[in-house]
Amino acid sequence: QVQLVESGGDLVQPGGSLRLSCAASGIIFSFYNMGWYRQGPGKQRELVARITTGGNINYADSVKGRFTISRDNAKNTVYLEMNSLKPEDTGVYYCHATRTTRGGSLDYWGQGTQVTVSS
């Protein structure tokens, strides 16, 4: 049974920081590209950051220079360090794991963790 469990969401003031974690089980973590997505109020889910099995990283333009994604394959965990948070960063943050196989792609999602940026 595959599980992605996010943690670290909270209420934080503008300019503050948070660190999200996503612990994976039931998969060979090092085989999967990992990503963080978010869904703000009334908005579609969007990619925030992703890190490949080889360590290549992409960020949404809106978070470049403020957020850092990293992974620890020994701990089966991916992190999202978020600094200089803005109210528009508010949303539910989801962890995503994906890999391509001969039969197609495998995709798994976590249940999400709430991040609220407000004074």
C-alpha positions in Angstrom: 0.0 0.0 0.0 1.5 3.3 -1.1 1.3 6.2 1.3 2.5 9.8 1.0 2.1 11.6 4.2 2.6 15.4 4.3 3.3 17.4 7.4 4.4 20.9 8.4 1.6 23.0 7.3 0.6 25.8 9.6 -0.7 29.4 9.9 2.2 31.8 9.4 2.5 35.6 9.1 3.7 37.1 5.8 7.5 37.0 5.6 7.6 33.9 7.7 8.9 30.4 6.9 7.7 26.8 7.0 9.2 23.5 6.1 7.0 20.8 4.7 7.8 17.1 4.7 6.4 14.2 2.8 7.2 10.7 4.0 6.7 8.0 1.4 6.1 4.3 2.0 5.2 1.4 -0.2 7.3 2.5 -3.1 11.0 2.4 -4.0 11.4 6.1 -3.3 14.6 6.6 -5.2 12.9 5.4 -8.4 10.3 8.2 -8.3 10.4 11.8 -9.3 8.9 13.9 -6.5 6.9 17.1 -6.5 5.0 19.6 -4.5 1.7 21.0 -5.8 -0.7 23.5 -4.2 -4.3 24.5 -4.6 -5.3 27.9 -3.4 -8.9 28.9 -2.6 -10.9 28.9 -5.8 -7.8 28.0 -7.9 -6.7 25.0 -9.8 -3.9 22.8 -8.5 -0.5 24.0 -9.7 3.0 22.7 -9.6 5.2 24.4 -7.1 8.5 22.4 -7.4 9.7 19.1 -8.4 12.9 17.1 -8.1 13.8 14.1 -10.3 15.5 10.9 -9.4 18.8 12.4 -10.7 18.4 15.6 -8.6 17.2 17.9 -11.4 14.9 20.6 -10.0 12.2 22.9 -11.4 10.3 25.7 -9.6 7.2 27.7 -10.5 8.2 31.2 -11.3 6.2 32.5 -8.4 8.3 30.7 -5.8 11.8 30.9 -7.4 14.3 32.3 -4.9 12.0 31.7 -1.9 11.3 27.9 -1.9 13.7 25.0 -1.9 12.9 21.4 -2.7 15.1 18.6 -1.5 15.0 14.9 -1.0 16.5 12.3 1.3 16.4 8.9 -0.3 17.7 7.2 2.9 14.6 8.6 4.7 12.1 8.2 1.8 11.3 11.9 2.3 11.0 15.0 0.2 11.0 18.5 1.7 9.9 21.9 0.8 11.5 24.8 2.5 9.4 27.9 2.1 10.8 31.4 3.0 9.4 34.9 2.6 5.9 33.6 2.5 3.2 35.7 1.0 -0.6 35.6 1.4 -0.8 34.2 -2.2 1.1 31.1 -1.1 -1.9 30.1 0.9 -3.4 26.7 -0.1 -3.3 23.0 0.4 0.1 21.6 -0.5 0.2 18.1 -2.0 3.1 15.7 -2.4 3.3 13.8 -5.7 5.3 10.8 -6.7 5.6 9.7 -10.3 7.6 7.3 -12.4 7.3 6.0 -16.0 7.2 2.3 -16.5 6.8 0.2 -19.6 3.1 0.0 -19.0 2.6 3.7 -18.4 3.1 6.2 -15.6 2.5 5.6 -11.9 1.2 8.5 -9.9 0.6 8.8 -6.2 -0.7 11.8 -4.2 -0.7 12.6 -0.5 -3.7 13.9 1.4 -2.4 17.5 1.6 -1.3 19.9 4.3 -2.8 23.3 4.8 -0.6 26.4 4.6 -2.2 29.7 5.5 -0.2 32.9 5.2 -2.0 35.7 7.0 -1.5 38.5 9.5 
